């Protein structure tokens, strides 16, 4: 019995093993086809089909010249990476390599090395290798790539990309901004209008085999939508002239910073905006980060005497004075409306009794304090706000400072005697510029703008921007009176007499402000500025020049640093815009009937 029992054990053991084996196979089949089927099918589809992104072309940033032609500030250049698939190479194409190397601008030996060519043969390994891509060259333009394709070399193809380039280099760089190498827009027009410029990326889903797309089995296709283009109000000639002028300022004064702004007074559109220091957006990494700042928008300064137009305009508008009203500017103290006895600031030279006209033309600090007292803190503050100080100008090209304007409740006893002369308040160059523009255009504060049109991919206008009035600041009558006072300021005997242009009536105001160093006003560091317009009775342009300090202790003042630059720019714009001289008798005369007479104490 023992001998017959052993075979049975072996038989049933073998049978059990076979049964377990078939059971395991059955379970695995159930697992693959039932339990894990959804997951496995998804993995199969993912490996079989691939979503290929399609880049969109970023829109252009340009301006129109006087003849209607386009001048590009920013555009997208099409570039291709050219390479080969080693598994598709054909030895019959090796004779084309010398011409290929010429088109690529490479040595023949380096091209043959990529192909793996030896004599007139290709390595056998390339026919079976899993390697699907070898790079031949980057940054090949479209025309060259087409010539390469015409060679009909098997296995050679390119990948299309777009690179942002700035044809005018540093011109208007603070306006345009730039796009980084990773595609991130940083500031300026590039960032603020990125929604319009960037377009929309597309994609396609195709079946792939051995890493290659099988176009005949393409399932879905969403084409890329190229970005829209922007037309700027910037005039490239004006921009070039003000940047050249900033270079002259930099060479002479070596300032900490400087800026020049030019605009049309009637619609608020900028014709030019430039800062020093500047940078080239094509090579932005080579410049200090501080050079990227648009200081005309971000860096508030004490405006100094350019701010005196606020107190004078307000007093005239409220009919508290007329141009002949006189004040004793020899006084050293003045009792303010709250009863505080304020010590008055010094004037640049001793004055006696001055009329309102003389206060403006001689830029008297004490005279401005008299006007501030006459207005009172609340009324004066209201006009400061009306002129746009303490709020943004609305220019959509990056971060913009509101400046510093404290509410009346935070004023001390000296504020009302100091703010009318441009101290105890901080403003950006743009705010100063548009305050002066409101006098030039008849009393309207305009919104600052620089984008005039948005065009679609067919160059059809999608959006057009027109002038935007923020509010009326003063009446047209008061604006005309102030313009005439500013003409006298920029004429012989005025503080800005250097701005005179033969045959043209120039209006404007200088400003020279002591800089605050270590918490105190410095007697050696100044900000020089001039803001003006011409022709005074029908202005074509408003120009503001601001020079902030000197790193070499070169004396900086409004009349010495800013006025000469204003004049040089103005003289270049006269023939460019064909600005005709005005007859002297076309100007209006000052009238004391426009306001109620008042004699200061």
SEMARVEX-522293 format. One record per residue (C-alpha): residue in one letter; x, y, z. Coordinates in pm, whole numbers, plus 32768, in hexadecimal, padded with zeros to 4 digits. Each point is the difference from the previous one (the first is absolute). Layout:
<rs>
AXYZ
...
</rs>
This chain:
<rs>
X800080008000
X811B80ED8043
X807C7FDA7E9E
X7EAD805D7F67
X7FC6812280EE
X813880C37F99
X7F9C80277E92
X7EAD80838067
X809C810C80DA
X80E0806D7EE6
X7ED980037F10
X7F2380D780DE
X811E80E98055
X804580367E8F
X7E8F802D7FB9
X7FE080FD8117
X812B80C77F7D
X7F7080047EA2
X7EB0806F808C
X80A2811780C9
X80C6806C7ECB
X7ECC80117F27
X7F4A80B48119
X811481038017
X7FF880317E89
X7E848020800D
X801080FB811A
X810780CA7F45
X7F2680047ECB
X7ED6807680CD
X80DE810880A2
X808080807EB0
X7EB97FF57F41
X7F0780588111
X80948095813B
X811F80CF7F6B
X7F6E80297EA4
X7F9C81728022
X815480658085
X80BF7F347F01
X7F2D80837EE2
X804781648073
X81767FBC8010
X7FF27F677EA6
X7F4C812D7F73
X80F680EC80A9
X81277F4A7F6B
X7F5B7FE57EAE
X7F7F81657FE8
X80BD813B8055
X7F8A81668032
X80F080E57F46
X7FF48173806C
X7FFF81097EF0
X80A0814E8057
X7F4E81437FA7
X80B4812C7F72
X8009812D80E7
X7F71813F7F6A
X80D2812A7F93
X802C814B80B5
X802D811C7F0C
X7FB7816A7FB4
X7F9C80B97EC7
X80E881037F6C
X7F8481477F6A
X7FCE7F527EB0
X7F317EE58093
X81167EFE7FF0
X803C7F0A811C
X8135801080DC
X802E7ECA80D8
X80618018816E
X7FC97E8D8045
X7FBC7ED47F23
X80147E858006
X810C7F617F2A
X7FC67E9F7F85
X81277F1A8045
X802D7E8D7FCE
X80CD7EEF80A2
X807B7F1C7EE9
X805C7E96803F
X7FFC7EA27F72
X7F5C7EB3804F
X81287F0B7FE2
X7F187EDA7FB1
X7F8080A57EC2
X814B806E7F67
X80567F987E9E
X81647FD77F83
X7F9580997EB3
X7FD9814F80B7
X816980108077
X806480BF7EC9
X7F198119806F
X80B9803C8148
X80F2810A7F78
X7EDA80D97F93
X7F4E7FBB814A
X8131806C80C7
X801381407F34
X7E9380558047
X802D7FB48173
X814280CC8011
X80BD7ED88090
X81387F407FA3
X7FC17ECB7F2D
X80B57F2780FD
X7F1280638118
X7ECF7FB27F29
X80917EAD7F9A
X803F7FB6816E
X7E8E80368051
X7FA07F1D7EE0
X81037F038070
X807E7FF47E9B
X814A7F5A7FB0
X806880347E9A
X7ECD7FB27F31
X7F637F1780FD
X7F1C801B812B
X80307F248133
X7F1F7ECF8007
X7FA780538165
X7F3781327F91
X7F077F1E7F4C
X7FA37F45813F
X804780FF810C
X7EED807A80E7
X8090815F7FE7
X7F0080DB7F49
X809D815B8002
X8155809C7FD0
X801F81798005
X80AA80A67ED9
X7FC481748044
X7F2B80F080C7
X7F6E81517F9D
X7FD77FC17E8B
X7F1E80FC7F55
X7EDB7FA57F1E
X80A680547EB4
X81367F31804F
X7F297EE1807D
X7F3F7FFB7EB9
X81487FE37F3E
X80647EE180E5
X7EB67F4F7FBD
X8037802C7E8A
X81317F1B8021
X7F0A7EE5804E
X80E17F5380FA
X7F517ED3809B
X7FCE80118177
X80498176801A
X7EF480DF809C
X7FD8813680DA
X7F3D806F8131
X7F6A815C7FE4
X801D80F98120
X7FCE8176802F
X80FA80F08098
X7FAA81618071
X80E181097F69
X800D817A801E
X806F809A7EB5
X803B815C8091
X80D57F77811E
X7FF380EF812B
X7F0D80F77F60
X7EC8802080DB
X80717ED580CF
X7F4F807C813C
X7EBD80227F3D
X80117EB47F48
X80967F278115
X80797EA67F9F
X7FB77E8C7FFC
X80F77F1A80AF
X809C7ED27F5D
X7F077F2280B7
X7EDE80B97F5D
X7F9B80C78134
X7FAA816C7FB7
X809D80E08106
X7F7C81657FF0
X7F9781167F17
X7F197FCA7ED9
X80777E977FE9
X7F757FAF8159
X7ED280E4801F
X7F757F9C7EAB
X80747E96800D
X7E997F857FDE
X7FE8809A7EA4
X81667FC27F92
X80327E968067
X7EE87F637F36
X7F977E9A804E
X80CE7EC47FDE
X7F6C7EE57F37
X80327E888005
X7FCB7EC57F36
X7FD07E978068
X80A07EFF7F1E
X805C7E917FFE
X81737FC68023
X80DB7EDA7FB7
X81707FE58057
X7FEA81668079
X7F8880897EB2
X7EAE809C7FB5
X7F1F7F477F0C
X7F4781287F6C
X7F047F1F7F4E
X7F7D7F908153
X7FE1815E8094
X7EC9800E80DB
X7FD681678079
X8092814A7F94
X7FDB815680A6
X80C681067F3E
X80CC810480BB
X7F7581608000
X810981077FCB
X8006812F80E2
X7F7481567FA8
X80E181287FB3
X800E815080AE
X802D81567F61
X80A1810080E9
X7FDF81788004
X81798018802F
X80AC80B77EE3
X814C7F567FBA
X80A181487F92
X7F9780AF8141
X806E7ED380CB
X815280007F57
X803281738042
X7FAD7FF18171
X80DC7ECF8035
X811E80B07F50
X7FC3812C80E2
X80087F228134
X81517F817F8D
X808081677FF4
X7F77803B815E
X80A97EC28079
X815080677F6E
X7FF3815D8095
X7F607FCC8155
X801E7E88803D
X7EB5800A80BD
X7F757EF480E1
X7EDC7FF77F0E
X7F4F80D87F00
X7EC97FF17F2A
X7F5C80BB7EE1
X7E8F7FEF7FA4
X7F5480887EC9
X7E8A7FF47FBF
X7EE480967F3B
X7F4F80E780F7
X7EA77FD67F68
X7FDA7E867FF9
X80F37F92810F
X80B87F097F1F
X81767FE7803C
X80E6804D7EDE
X813A7FA480BF
X80697F848157
X81687FB2805B
X80CC7FC08139
X816D7FFD805D
X80957F08804B
X7F707F257EEE
X80367EA07F76
X7FE77F2C7EC6
X7EE37F008018
X80B87F1A7F0D
X81127FD98107
X7F4380528141
X80DA7F2180DB
X813180D77FB8
X7F6B812E80B4
X7FCC804F816E
X7EA37FB58080
X7FD88170805D
X802680607E90
X7EB77F4B7FB7
X7F3980F480D8
X7F1580EF7F4F
X8057811E80EA
X7F0A80ED7F5C
X7EF07F2A80A1
X80A07F678133
X80E3810580A2
X7F4E812680A9
X80C481408037
X7FB0814B80A2
X7F8C80C87ED1
X8086814E8077
X7F98813E7F4D
X7F507F4C7EE1
X7EF57FC18109
X7FBC81778027
X7F0F7FEF7EDD
X7F0C7F5280F0
X7FEC81178102
X7FFB81137EF8
X7EF77F547F2C
X7F297FB48130
X800981668081
X7FA980877EA7
X7EED7EFE7FCB
X7F5F80508150
X801481757FA8
X80BE8046813E
X810680BE7F38
X804780867EA7
X815080187F56
X803A815B8092
X7FB27FA9816B
X812F804D80D6
X809F7F58812D
X811C806B80E3
X810B7EFA7FBB
X80FB80A080EB
X7F467F74812E
X80B67EE880B4
X7ED17F7780BB
X7E927FD57FB0
X7ED57FB080DC
X7F567ECD7F6C
X7E847FC88009
X80247F1E8131
X80B4811680BD
X81587F647FDE
X811580FA7FBF
X80C87F5F7EEC
X816280617FAE
X800580387E8B
X81007F587F1D
X811380CE7F63
X7FF0807B7E9B
X811D7FDA7F0B
X802C8178801F
X7F5E810D80DC
X7EAD807C7F87
X7F1F81168072
X7E9880237F91
X7FAB7F187EDE
X7EC57FD57F31
X7F797EA77FB1
X809C80237EA8
X8151804F809B
X7FE07EE780FF
X7FE37F077EE1
X8101809A7F16
X80FF80328119
X7FA77EB480A6
X7FDC8094815B
X7FE27EFE8115
X7F7180FD80F3
X7F0880787EFE
X7F887E987FD2
X7FD57FE5817A
X7F2181367FF8
X7F267F5B7EF7
X7FED7EC180D0
X7F8F80C38132
X7EF980B67F33
X7F717EB77F81
X80067F4E8150
X80637E968035
X7EBE7F567F8C
X7FD180CC7EC4
X81707FE57FA4
X80007E88803D
X7ECF7FDA7F1E
X80B780AB7EE1
X81387F318038
X7F287ECA7FD3
X7F4F80987ED3
X814F802E7F53
X803A7E898025
X80F57FF48120
X7FD37EE180F2
X7F677F1E7EF5
X807A7F387ED6
X7FFB80937EA3
X7F6C7EC07F70
X81257F9F7F21
X7FE67E867FD1
X816A7F9E7FD2
X805E7F88815A
X800A8059816E
X7FAE816C803C
X802E80BD8146
X7EF280E78087
X810980E5808E
X7FDD80848163
X7EEB80F3805A
X7F9A7FFE816B
X7E988053805D
X7FC6815080A8
X7FCC7F5F8155
X816C7F917FF7
X809081547FA5
X80DB80B580F7
X801781788032
X80FC802F7EE6
X7F587F2D7EF1
X7F2181147F73
X812D80E67FDD
X80DC7EF37F61
X7F1F7F377F1A
X7FA881257F17
X817480187FA9
X80137E8A7FB8
X80817F7A814C
X7F467F1A80F3
X7F757F447ED3
X80947EFD7F14
X7F997FC17E99
X80707F297EDF
X808680A87EC6
X7EC37F8D7F4D
X7F2280B180FE
X80C981427FDA
X7FEB7FE27E87
X7E877FCF7FEF
X7FC1811980F8
X80B580EB7F12
X7F457F677ED9
X7EB5805B80A4
X8067816F7FF3
X806F7FD97E96
X7EBB7F667F82
X7F1180F280A5
X7FCB7F678159
X7FBD7E8C7FC5
X80BC7EEA80B0
X802D7EE97F02
X803F7E92803D
X815F7F997F9D
X7FF77F0A7EDC
X80F97F5C7F18
X7F447EEA7F47
X7F2F80967EEA
X7F807EC57F50
X7FEB7E888021
X800C7F437EB6
X7F997E9A7FBC
X80CE7F007F3F
X7F7C808E7EB7
X807D815C805F
X7E9980758029
X7FB380ED811D
X7F5A7F45811D
X800E81168105
X804781737FDA
X804E80DF8129
X7FA1816E8001
X8043812480EE
X7F827FCC8161
X7FB8812F80DC
X80267FBA8170
X7F66814A8070
X800581777FD4
X8101809D80E5
X7FD881727FB7
X7F3580CF7F0A
X808880487EA5
X801781708060
X80DC7FB4812D
X80D27F137F2C
X803A81137EFF
X806580F38110
X80F07F048097
X80907FBA7EA6
X804D816F7FD5
X80A9800D8154
X80D27ED47F9D
X805C80AA7EB9
X808D812180CA
X80B77F0380DA
X80A57F6D7EC8
X805281577F71
X810B81038043
X7FF6805B8171
X7F5C7EB6806A
X80A97EE380B4
X7FE77F227ECA
X807181037F00
X80EF7F027F68
X7ED47F467F6D
X7FB5811B7F0B
X7FEC7F9C7E92
X800B81107EFA
X7EAE802D7F59
X7F477F1F80F8
X7F5080468147
X807B7F0280FC
X7F537FCA814F
X808F7F3F8123
X80807FF18163
X814D7F9B8094
X80347F458144
X81377FD280D5
X7FCE7F2B8134
X80F07FA88116
X801B7E88802A
X7FC87F638154
X81447F58806B
X80097F498150
X7EB4809F8062
X806C81677FB8
X7FEB80E67ED4
X815580097F5B
X809881447F82
X80D97F417F05
X7F0E7F017F67
X7EE1807B7F28
X7EFA7F927F09
X7FE480E87ED4
X7EC380027F2F
X7F4680BF7EF7
X7EA37FBE7F7A
X7F7E80D17EE2
X7F4380107EB8
X7FFA80BE7EB9
X7F7A80BA7F3F
X7F5C808D8136
X7EBA806F7F5E
X7FCC7EB67F45
X80EC7EF98091
X807F7EE67F25
X80CD7F4A8109
X80417FFD8174
X81647FAC8069
X807C7FB0815D
X81707FD18058
X80707F8C815A
X81697FCE806C
X80247F568151
X8148805A80A9
X81677FD57F8D
X80F07EF0806A
X812480ED7FC3
X7F74812780C8
X7FC480BE7EBD
X7F0A811D804E
X7EA27F9D7F92
X7EE480FA7FDA
X7EC680287F34
X808B81207F35
X815D7F697FD8
X7FB47E917FC4
X7E987FDD7F87
X7FB5813C7F39
X81187FD57EFD
X7F897E9E7FBA
X7E9A80787FD6
X807081047F05
X80D47F0F7F33
X7EE57F047FEC
X7F00810E7FA7
X80DA80897EE9
X801C7EA57F65
X7E897FC68010
X7FAB81497F51
X80677F8E7EA1
X7F977E98803E
X7E98805B8058
X800581387F22
X7FA080DB8129
X7FC6815D7F7B
X8057813D80C1
X7EE080C38098
X7FC3816F7FCF
X804480C98138
X7EAC80A37FEB
X7F5C7EAA8003
X80537FE48170
X7F04808080F7
X8050811280F7
X7FF57FD18176
X7EC680908095
X7FB4805E8160
X7E8D7FE77FBC
X80087E85800D
X80177FFD817A
X7FAC80C58132
X811980E48070
X80AE7FB48147
X8126809880B4
X80D67F1880D0
X807C80548159
</rs>
